[in-house]
């Protein structure tokens, strides 16, 4: 703790993790707090850390996490016991505290249990050192037997308190006393529970688990119903209270009013708990075909990559019965789901056009146009996307959703077209619309592309990493952020690191329909090809090819470059140069001048003396550091000037493009 500011204690039940954490925290100076993950809290976002942080009632996942992180006092010693039982958002916040260094952390994890990704990443990302504690199987067996014996020997008057803690542990003393009466004090006297600051918890988490295993489903429902009745009469404090009540009602078989469940499902979706949002939304649809519930449920399903199920939920709606506002709320997610998750971009585009004819509101029409701009960009028509986006951004009828979509699409389209001066302002406007979500990565990719072309690789990588950290462990955002980082690493020539990131990103995005998924496979094939990993590069290229379609047509040049580098790895320089030229021409035909420059430069690196004309032609419209160096490289190769190739190699090295520098130096040495 003193050397690293934190530690993860890993071991099975009975290995002494909690005892060690308690002893260590007692010896460390400064303010401290203790939170414990429990089975009952695992289903509720932020439940474990609720007593430590403030959870705002507005804002999406990233903003809520930021506000929660800022509410933790700097320098706090935070002990997170049984972190494998944390809900995903609490786990993500613990990860953020470790990354930022805002708190000192002691985290205990059961080695035999599944662990949230964020807690696993504390170790995988080398944020906190790992300390392993062991317990023999016989010790584990003795502990289980001891717990069962203790629970069985409890007097009847003490057992009732533990039975309620089997439903919710910990529980406020006032609530448990109202439900279990004198049993609370009897349980405390028997050593079954502890009471600290008017909060009761099982003296050992296995006590509540053992009692829960002995109760029937009806027993548990009865106790949940009693707790629900008490909680319903109390004022809600925040969104955590609302979600806890919604889950309690669902598990007790006493459903809340439809409007309350719909609101809870929307809260869960806003916070990024897709599984809980799906569960609540599905429960509503069993009772009432509420439009809001359908919209929330469909988004929860789509964001989990289950596009067909989402479409089934939305297709049950009769659009003729909807007002303009309702029609928009239904049509936008349905079109987006069709385009990306179902990989039906033509159907989505036609559906969007049909819907636009049906709405009369200018605000609605402008928002539909903004989504059309995003569709056009992904379909490989950035010029058309930019034209639509500019009309939307100039319209007084554009709401935040329209501005977010159109500005993000315009930022990336501008960057790939070589209009770098416009990118940052467009990205900033997209952010100001407070509709970031995955659009932040779209505009961010435009910014990193512009920085690469300006020869500012350090800034490009820093921004890409910031975007990845912005997502933290939340998927698919983290995977998309890692694609942006990997794109910069490939430009740097740090191919092994890029490939490592891209493998994870590609796998994470595979179940989804996002066009980032095919891009991950394309860039991975490029990285592997440049490392001459022939067999794996060929396999990955095949995956990229099979997943590529109209929705990822913007990245068609990247696919051809993947083929070029894979072909080069097969020792076919003629075929490799041909594929690189094809990539450049495809980009140029699509108006992606900056991408065409990069493709022609790759052709030069592969020994293509014909690429100089293309680079010279593009450089008249796209003036940037990278373009000037690419032209210098191509002309030196054409003239066979070893000194000039050495000079351009040095210039590439100076801006951090070590792969290009190495290729130019190799070409110089061969003359």
N, C-alpha and C positions, 0 to 999 in steps of 0.2 A: 504493500500500500504506500509506504513512504517513498519508494523508488519510482513507482509507475502510476500512482494515483488511483489504483483500482486493482481488482482481482476477481477472477471467476473460480468459485469452488465447485468442483464437479465430483459427484459420487452418488452411490445408491442410497436408498433410505437406510438410516441407521449408521451411516459412515461418520456422522458428527459434523456435517456441514453447518447446521444452524448454531451448534455450540461453538464451533470455531469462529463463525462470523460474529457471534455475540461477544466472544472474548476479545477479538481483534478490535471491534468497534469501541469497546470499553477502554481500550488502551490508546486510542487515537483522539487527539484533542479536536475541539471545534464543535459546532452545531451538527446534530445528526438526526436522521429520521429512519424509520424501519417500516417497510411495506412487505406484505406476504401475498404471493399468488395463491389463489384457491380455486377449487373446481367450480364453485358457484359464480365466482367473478370472471371466469375465463370467457363466459358468453356475453359479457357486457363491456363495451368500449370504455377504456379509462377507469374501469371499476377499481382495479387494484391500487391506483395512484390517486384516487378521488380525494382522499384526505390531505394530499400533499400539494395538488395543483388546482388551478382554476380552469374549467373547461367552458369556453365561450359557447353561447347558444347560436352563434352565426359563424359563417365561414366554412370553407371546405377543408379537407384533411390537412394540407400543408399549413394553412393559416392557423388552424386549431392547434396543431402540434407546435407551431412557433409560439403561439400565445401561452400554451402550457409550459413549454421549455423556459420561457422568460419569467414565469411565475415561481420557478424554483430558485431559491437563494443561492448565489454564487458561493462556491466553496463548501456546500453542504456535504456531509458524509451520508450517503444514501445506501442503506442495506436493503437489497431486494432478495428476499428469501423465497425459495421455490419458484424461481423465475420461469420454469417450464410451464407453469400454470397461469402465466400472464395472458391477458387478451393481446391481440396483435398491436393495437395502438399504444397500450402501456409499454409493450416490448419495444416498439419503435421509439418511443420517448426515451427509454433507458439507453438505447443505442445512440440517440442524438446527444444525450448528456455526456456519454463517453467520447463521442467525436469532438464535441465542443470543449470538453474539459471543464464544463460548468459545475460539475459535482464530482466528488470522489465516490467511487462505487465498490461495494462488495456484493457480488451476485452469486447466489447458490443455485445449482442446477442438478436435478436428478439425472444421472447418466442413463437410466433405464427408460426414460420417458421421452416422447417427442417434444422438440423445443421449437418455439417460434423462430422464424428466419432471422429476425433482428438480434435475438439472444445468441443464436449460433454464430452470427456475423461478428459478435464481440471477440470471438476467438479466431475465426477465419481471417478477419481483417487485422488481426494482431493489435487490437485496441486495448485489450486487457490481458495480462498474463493468466495462464490456466494453472490451477493447483488441483491435483487429483487426490481425492481421499478414497480409501478402499474399505470394503467390508466383505467378509467372506460370506458365501451362501448360507453357511450355518448361522452366522450372526443375523442375517436377514430373516431366516426362518424363526430364530428365537424371538426377534422383535415382533414379527407377525403374531406369533403365539402369545407373547406377552400382552400385546394390544387386545387381542380377542378375549383373553382371560380377564383383563382389566375391565373391558366394556361389559362383559357378561356378569361380572361381580358387582357392578354398580347397583346401589339400591334404586328401587323404582322411582322414588321421589327425585333422584338426581338425573335419571335417564331422559326425562322429557326435554330438558334444556339441550342435551346433545342431539336429540331427534330434530329439533328446530334448527340447530347449527348444521345438521346434515343437509338442510335446504339452503341455508345462507350462512356462510362463515367468512368473516366475523359479522356480528349483528349488534346494533346499539342496545345498551342495557335496558333502556326504557321499553323497546319493542319486545325483547326477549322476556322481560319480566311480565309484561302484559299478556304474553302468550303462554308462558310456562310457569308463572307465579313463583312460588317458593322453591321450585326446582332449581332455579338459577343459583341460589345460595347453597343449596344442597350439593349441586354439581361442583361448585367452587370448593366446598369443604372436602369433597371426595377427591379433588385434584383433577377433575375432568375438564374444567374450564378455567380460564384466567380472565380477570377483569382489569383493564387498564384504561384510565380516562373515559369511563362510562362506555367502553366497548368490550363486548364479550367475544372470546374466540375459544375454540377447542385447545386444551393445553398441549396437545400434539395433533397435527393434521390427520394422522391415521385414526384418531378416535372418531372423528366425524365420518371418515370413510368407512370404518368398521360398522358404525351404526347405520349408515346409509345402505350398506350391503344387506343389512338385516331387515330393512323396511320394505314392504310391498309397494308397488306403484300407487295403489289406492292410499296407503299410508302417507306417501310423499305428497300426493295431490291434496290430501286433507290438510296437511300442515302448510302447504303453499297457499291454499285457499284462505286459511286463517291469517297468514301473514299478509296476503293481498288485501283482505278486508281492512286490516289495520293501516296498511300503507295508503290505501285509496283515500282514507279520511285525513291524511296528512298533506300539507302543502308540498309541492315539488320544488326542489332547490335548483335543479339544472337538467341538462339533457341526459346526464347519467341516470338521474332519478327516473326520468320518463322511460328510458330504455329498460331499466331494471324492472319497472312496473309492467311494461309491455311483455317482457319475457316471463315474469312471474305469472301474469294472467294467462298467457299461452300454456305454460306448463301446469297450471292448476285446473285447466279446463273451464275457466270462467272468463270468457272473452270480454274485452273492453269494447266500448262503442267503436264502430268502424272508423270514424274520423280520427280517434285517438291512435288506433293501430296504423292507419295510413300515415299519420304525422310521425309516428315512431319509425316506420319503415323509411320515410324520407330522411329522418335524422341519421339513421344508420348508414344510408347511402351517402349522405353528405360527409360523414366521418370516414367513409371508406371501408366500413364493415359490410362487405357485399353478402356474405353468408347470412348475417342477421337480417339484412334488408330483404333478402330473398325469402327467408323464413316468415317474416312478418307480412310481406306482400302476398305470399301464397296463402297465408291464413285468412287474409281479407277476402281474396277471390273465392275461397270456398263458401263464404257467407254472402258476398255482395259483389257483383261485377263493377266495382268502382273504377272510374277512368284513372284517377290519380294513383290508385294502387297498381293498376296495370302498367302505368308509365314507370313507376318506381321499380316494380318487379322486373319489367323488361330491361331496364338499364342495369340492374344488378346482375341479371343473367348475361346480357351482352358483354359487360365488362369482365365477366369471368370466362369469356370466349364461347359462351353457349348461345350462339346467334340464332340457331334454328328454334330453340325453345323461346327465345325472346320474340321472334317473329310470330310464333303461334299465339303468344299472349296478346300482341298488338293487332294481329289480323282479325281477332274476334270482335273488334270495334267496327261499328257501322259509321263511316265518316259523314254520311248524310244527316246524322242526328247531332252533329257537333257544331258548336259556334266557331267563329273564326279563331278565337283564342284557344279553344279546345282542339281545333283542327291542327293548329300550329304545334301545340304541345305534344300531339300524337304523331304528326307527320315527321317532325325533325328526327326524333330517335329512331323511327322506323326506317327512314331513308338512310341514316348513318349506319344502322345495323345491316341493311341490305348491301350497302356499298362495301363495308369492311368485313363484318363478321360472316356474312353469307357469301362474300366474293361475287356479288351480282351487281357490278357497277352500272351496267346498262339499264337494268331494271330500276335501280335506285335513282338514276338520273331522270328516267322517264316518269317515275312516280313523283319526283320533286317538281317537274315541269307541270304535271297534271294538277298537283296540289296548288301550285302558284296561280293557276287559272281560276281556282275555286275561291281563293281568299280575296277580299276586297280591301283589307287594311294595308296601307303603305308600309307600316312597321312590319307586318307579317311578310309582305312581299320582299322587303329588304333583307330580312333574316334568311328567307329561303334563298335569295341570291347569294348571300354570304356563304351558305353551305355549298351552293353550286360552284363558287370560286374554289373552295377546298377540293371538291370533286374534280374540277378541271385540272388543278395542279397535280393531284395524285395520278390523274389519267395521262400525264405527260404533256399538258398544254399550259405551261407556266405563263406564257404571254396572255392567253385568254383569261387565265385565273387573275392575273394582275389587272387586266381591263375591268373585270367584274368587281374586283376588290376595291379598285379606286372609285368606282361609281358608288359602292356601298359606303365607303369611308367619307365621301363627299355629301352623302345624303343626311338631311336633318332628321330623317325617320329611323336611322340606324340605332338600335338598342345595344346594350353591352354585349349580348350574345353575337349579334351581327358584327360589331366592331372586333370582338375577339377572334372570330373565325377569319374574317377578311384580312385583318392586319397581320395575323400569323401567316396565312397563306401568301400574302403579298411580300412579307419579309423573306421567306424561303425562296419564293419565285424570283424575287429581285436578286438575291445572292447568286442563284444558279444561272441567272441571265447576265450576270456581270454588272448589275446596277448597285454597286456596293454602298454608295453614299446614302441610299435610302433605307438601308436595312435596320440600323439601330433605332431610328425614329419609329419605324413600323413596329419593331419588336416592343419598344416602350409603350406604344399605343395599345398593343395587344394586352400588355400587362396592366395598364391603367384601366382597362375594361373590366378588370377583376373577374375575368373568365379564363383563368390560365389553364388548369387541368393539363391534359397532354398537349394542348396548343402551345404551352411554354416550350416544349421540346421542338415544335415545328419552327417557331421564330428563333429559338436558340440555335438550331441547326443552320439557319440562315446567317446568324452572327458568327458562329465558328467557321463556316465556309468563307465568309468575308475576311476574317482574321487570317485564315490560312493563305488566302490569295495575297494578303498584304504582307506575308512573311512574318506575321506575329504569332508564332506557334505557341509560345509560352502563354500568351493571353488566351489563345484559342483553347488550350488544354485546361487552363484555370477555369474558364467559363463552362466548359463541358463538365468538369468535375463538380462545379457549383450546382449545375443542373442535376447531376446524379445525386449529390448530397441533399438537394432540395426534395428529391423523391424519397430519400432514405431507403428503407427496405421495401417500400410500397411498390408492388408490381401493378401494371407493366412499366410504370415510370422509371424505376431504377434500370431496367433492361434497356430502355430507350436512351437514357442518359449514358449508359455504358457504350452504346453504339457511337454516340457523339465523341466520347473519349477515344474509342478505338480508331475512329476516322483520323483523329489527330495523330495518334500513335503510329498509324500506318504511314502518314506523311513524314513522321520523324524517323521511320525505319525501325521502330521498336516493335517488331512483328510478333515476337512470342507473347509479349504482354497484350498486344491487340487481340491476338488469337484467343488467349485465355478469356478475355472479357467477352468476345463475340460468341464463343461456344456457349457460355452461360446465358447470354442475352437471347441467342437464337432459340435455345431450348425453352426459356421462359416465355417467349413470344409465340412459340409454335402452336399452342392451343387457341390463340387469338386470331383475329382476322386483320390485325393492323398491318399496314404496308411496311412498317418498320421491320416486321419479321423477315420478309424476303431480302430486305437490305442487309440485315445481319448476316444471312447466309452468303450474300454476294461479297461483302467485305471480308468475311472469314475465308472464302475461297481465294480472294486476292492475297491476303496475308499468308496463307499456307502456300500458295503458288510461289510467292516471292521467297519463301523459305525452302522451296524445292521439295515440299512434302507432297510428292506427286499423287500417291494413292488417296490420301485424305482430301487433298484439294479437289480431285476429280469427283469424289463422293459428295463433297459439300456443294460443288458446282451443280451436280445433278439435283440436289435438294433445292438450291436457289432457283434453278430453271423450272422445276415442277411447281414451285409456289408463286412464281412470277405471273402477273396478269395485268389487266387494264388498271386495277386499283393501285399497282406499284409501277406503272409505266414511267413515272417521273425518274425512277432509278434504273431504267433500261440501260443507260450507258454503263452503270456500275456492273451490271450483269455481263456485258460484253468485255469489260476490263477484267472481270473475274475469269472469263474464258481465256483472255489473252495471257494472264499470268499462269493459269493452269496449263495452258499449251506450252508456255516457255519452260515450265517445270518438266514437261515431257520431252524436252530437247528438240522442239520444233520451232526455231526462231522465226521462220517465214510465216507460219500460221499464227504465231503470237503477235507479230507485227501487224498482220492483216486484221486480227480481231481488235487490236488497239485502235487501228485506223477506223474500223467500223464503229467503235464506241464513240470516237471523236465526231465522226460524220453524223451519227444518230443524235448526239447531243446538239450539234450545230443545227441540224434540221429542226429540232424541237425548240430552238431558241435558247438553249442552255449554254451560252458562250463560255462561262467560267468552267463548267464541267467539261466542255470540249477542249479547253486549254489544258486541263489536267490530263485528259485522255491522250491528246497529242504528245504531251510531255512523257507519259508512260511509253508511248510508241518510240520516242527518242531514246529513252532508257533501254528499250529493247533493241536498239540499233537501227531504227527506221530513219533513213536520210530524207524520206519524202515528207516527214512531219513538219519541216521548217516552214514550208509554204502555208500550211494551215495555221500554225502559230502566228506567223507574220500577219496573216489576214485577220485573225481574231484580235490581235494586239492593237489594231487600229481603233477598235471600239472598247476593248477591255484593258485599261491601263492599270497595272498593278505590279508589285515587286516580283511575285511569282511568274507572271507572264513575261517580264523582261528577262529573268534568269532562264526561263524555258526557251526563249528565243535565242539567247546567247549560247545555250547548250546545243540546240539543234543546228545552228549555223557553224559552230565549232566542229560538230560531228560531220557535217557535210563537207567542210573544207579540210578535214583531217588534221586540225591544228591541235597538237598535243598540249602546247603551252596554254592555249585558250581553254581546253578542257580541264586542265589542272586549275586554272583560275576560276572557272565556273564551279568546279568541285568545292573549292574553298568558300566560294560565295554561298553555295547551298549549305555547307556545314555551318557557316556563320549564322544562318537563320534557323538552324536545327533540323534541316531536311537531310538526315544522314544517309538515307537510302539513295536519294538522288545524287548526293555527293559521292557515295561509293561507286555508283554506276558510271558517273562521269570520269572518276579517277581510273576505273578499270578500262574504260574505253581509251583514255589517254595512254595507259600503259601498253595497250595492244598495238599502238601505232609505231 
